[in-house]
Amino acid sequence: MLSLQVRNINRTALFSFVGTPHPGKPGDIRMELIEQCNASARCTFTDCTGISCGKNPQVVLSAFMDADFCLQPRGDTPTRRSAFDSMISGCIPIFFHKDSAYMQYKWHLPGDSESYSVFIDERDVQCGMKVEDTLKKFTQEQIMSFHERVISLLPNIVYLNVSSPGQVSDIQDAFNLSVNGMAEKVNSWKVKQHFCPHCFLGNLCNHSIHHICDCHIISAQFREILQREKQK
């Protein structure tokens, strides 16, 4: 089981960063984090500039498995695949912007974000805050608690191969949570409408004065709802 593997890892670094610098990008803190990491004997930096980390997952996972905390600044977008790579490795993510996780993935990550992650405002880093000073304040017991919470979330963020030996088929994985979450969204909207059994794919129906089900109109409304959900 993945949870047993990451729980038994001997982590030698306090924190790590895997990524590339974004020089000249307004508001970006990557260069500052890289400088802090390189200046610390308790941090490991994996520079993806010449490695192509996206095609070498073993390099990325090895770096995350070696550290207790993993720095997750914003990239080209607020969210990063790296955040999930770190959690799969049992590494505690450090976020610097709430859009990186807390405002996303509400079906997959719990509301008590302080139980599985650390938040440091990127503006504080820009003003000179040292990440290591914040991390050194955590006791070993607190760090272990973070790890256990991250490990407990593994089923929520991976796709399980239920046909593999030893897999538990009734575990809710990332796919199940996504489908269930979307179904709840649709159902919560559907209860406010009338349901038309004659419409294609059970489209919701708009009863006019003559009680005629206009599937075309409702299909358009349904597409609009899905589009709005994608933008949230």
C-alpha positions in Angstrom: 0.0 0.0 0.0 1.2 3.5 -0.9 0.3 4.8 2.6 2.7 2.3 4.3 5.5 3.1 1.9 5.4 6.9 2.5 4.9 6.5 6.2 8.1 4.5 6.7 10.3 6.9 4.7 13.4 8.3 6.5 13.2 12.0 5.6 16.6 13.8 6.0 15.6 17.3 4.8 13.3 19.8 6.6 12.0 21.3 3.3 12.5 21.1 -0.4 11.6 22.9 -3.6 11.3 21.3 -7.1 10.8 23.7 -9.9 12.3 26.4 -12.1 12.9 30.1 -11.5 10.6 32.6 -13.1 12.9 35.7 -13.4 11.2 38.9 -14.2 7.7 37.7 -13.5 5.9 40.3 -11.4 5.1 39.2 -7.9 6.8 35.8 -8.3 8.6 34.5 -5.2 10.4 31.5 -6.7 13.8 33.2 -6.9 13.5 34.2 -3.3 12.5 30.7 -2.3 15.4 29.2 -4.3 17.9 31.6 -2.6 16.5 30.7 0.8 16.7 27.0 0.0 20.2 27.1 -1.3 21.3 29.1 1.8 19.9 26.5 4.2 21.6 23.2 5.1 18.1 21.8 5.8 16.7 22.3 2.3 17.1 20.6 -1.0 16.5 22.3 -4.4 15.9 20.3 -7.5 16.3 22.6 -10.6 14.0 21.5 -13.4 15.6 23.8 -15.9 17.8 21.1 -17.4 16.0 18.0 -16.1 12.5 18.2 -17.5 10.9 17.2 -14.3 7.5 16.6 -16.0 9.1 13.6 -17.9 11.2 12.4 -14.9 8.7 11.8 -12.1 11.2 9.7 -10.2 13.5 12.7 -9.7 10.5 14.7 -8.4 9.2 12.1 -6.1 12.6 11.3 -4.7 13.1 14.9 -3.8 9.7 15.1 -2.1 10.2 11.8 -0.2 13.4 13.2 1.3 11.7 16.2 2.9 9.1 16.9 5.6 7.8 20.1 3.9 7.6 21.0 0.2 7.4 24.5 -1.1 4.5 25.1 -3.5 4.5 28.6 -4.9 2.2 29.6 -7.7 3.4 28.7 -11.2 2.0 29.8 -14.5 -1.4 29.3 -12.8 -2.3 29.4 -9.1 -2.4 25.6 -8.9 0.5 23.2 -9.5 0.6 19.5 -10.3 3.6 19.5 -8.0 1.3 20.0 -5.0 -0.2 16.6 -5.5 3.1 15.0 -6.3 4.3 16.2 -2.9 1.3 14.9 -1.1 1.5 11.5 -2.8 5.0 11.4 -1.5 3.8 12.1 2.1 5.4 15.6 2.0 3.6 18.4 3.7 2.7 21.1 1.2 3.5 24.8 1.9 1.2 27.1 0.0 1.8 30.8 -0.5 -1.5 31.7 -2.1 -5.0 30.4 -1.1 -5.9 29.9 -4.7 -3.3 27.2 -4.9 -5.4 24.7 -3.0 -7.9 26.1 -0.5 -10.2 27.7 -3.0 -9.9 24.7 -5.3 -10.4 20.9 -4.9 -13.2 21.2 -2.3 -14.3 17.7 -3.2 -10.9 16.2 -2.6 -9.3 18.3 0.2 -10.8 19.0 3.6 -11.8 22.4 4.9 -9.4 22.2 7.8 -6.4 23.1 5.6 -4.2 23.7 8.7 -4.3 20.0 9.4 -2.5 18.9 6.2 -0.6 22.0 5.0 1.2 25.2 6.0 0.2 28.6 4.7 2.7 31.4 4.4 1.5 34.5 2.6 3.7 35.2 -0.5 3.6 38.9 0.5 5.4 38.1 3.7 8.1 36.2 1.7 8.5 39.3 -0.5 9.0 41.4 2.7 11.8 39.1 3.9 10.2 36.3 5.9 12.4 33.3 6.1 10.5 30.1 5.5 12.8 28.0 7.6 12.2 30.2 10.6 8.5 29.3 10.4 9.1 25.6 9.9 11.5 25.4 12.8 8.7 26.4 15.2 6.9 23.1 14.6 7.6 20.2 17.0 8.4 16.7 15.8 5.0 15.7 17.1 3.3 18.3 15.0 5.2 17.3 11.9 4.2 13.7 12.4 0.6 14.8 12.8 0.9 16.7 9.5 2.3 13.6 7.8 -0.4 11.4 9.0 -3.1 13.7 7.8 -1.5 14.0 4.4 -1.3 10.2 4.2 -5.0 9.9 5.2 -5.9 12.0 2.1 -4.1 9.8 -0.4 -7.2 8.0 -1.6 -8.8 11.4 -2.4 -6.1 12.5 -4.8 -5.2 9.3 -6.7 -6.9 7.0 -9.1 -7.1 3.5 -7.7 -6.7 0.5 -10.0 -9.4 -1.7 -8.4 -8.4 -4.7 -10.5 -5.0 -4.8 -8.9 -4.4 -7.3 -6.0 -4.9 -5.8 -2.6 -6.9 -2.8 -3.8 -10.1 -2.1 -1.8 -12.9 -1.5 -4.3 -15.2 0.5 -2.0 -12.6 3.2 -1.4 -13.7 6.6 -2.8 -10.8 7.7 -5.0 -10.3 11.0 -6.9 -12.5 9.9 -9.8 -15.4 8.8 -7.5 -15.2 12.1 -5.6 -15.3 14.1 -8.8 -18.3 12.2 -10.2 -20.2 12.4 -6.9 -19.5 16.0 -6.5 -20.7 16.9 -9.9 -23.8 14.7 -9.4 -24.6 16.6 -6.2 -24.2 19.9 -8.0 -26.7 18.8 -10.7 -29.1 17.3 -8.3 -29.1 20.5 -6.1 -30.1 22.4 -9.2 -32.6 19.8 -10.5 -34.7 19.8 -7.3 -35.6 23.4 -8.1 -36.9 22.5 -11.5 -39.3 20.1 -13.1 -37.9 16.9 -14.5 -38.9 15.8 -18.0 -38.6 12.0 -18.6 -39.1 12.5 -22.3 -36.1 14.8 -22.9 -32.8 13.3 -24.1 -30.5 12.3 -21.3 -33.2 13.5 -18.8 -32.8 17.2 -19.5 -34.6 19.4 -17.1 -37.7 20.8 -18.6 -39.3 24.2 -18.6 -43.1 23.9 -18.4 -44.8 26.7 -20.3 -48.5 27.6 -19.8 -49.3 24.7 -22.0 -47.1 22.3 -20.0 -44.8 21.7 -23.0 -41.3 20.5 -22.3 -38.8 22.5 -24.2 -35.7 20.3 -24.3 -33.7 22.6 -26.5 -34.0 25.6 -24.1 -33.1 23.5 -21.1 -30.2 21.8 -22.8 -28.7 25.2 -23.4 -29.3 26.1 -19.7 -27.7 22.9 -18.6 -24.6 23.7 -20.7 -24.4 27.1 -19.2 -24.4 25.6 -15.7 -21.6 23.2 -16.5 -19.6 26.1 -18.0 -20.0 28.1 -14.9 -19.0 25.1 -12.7 -15.8 24.8 -14.8 -14.9 28.4 -14.2 -15.3 28.1 -10.4 
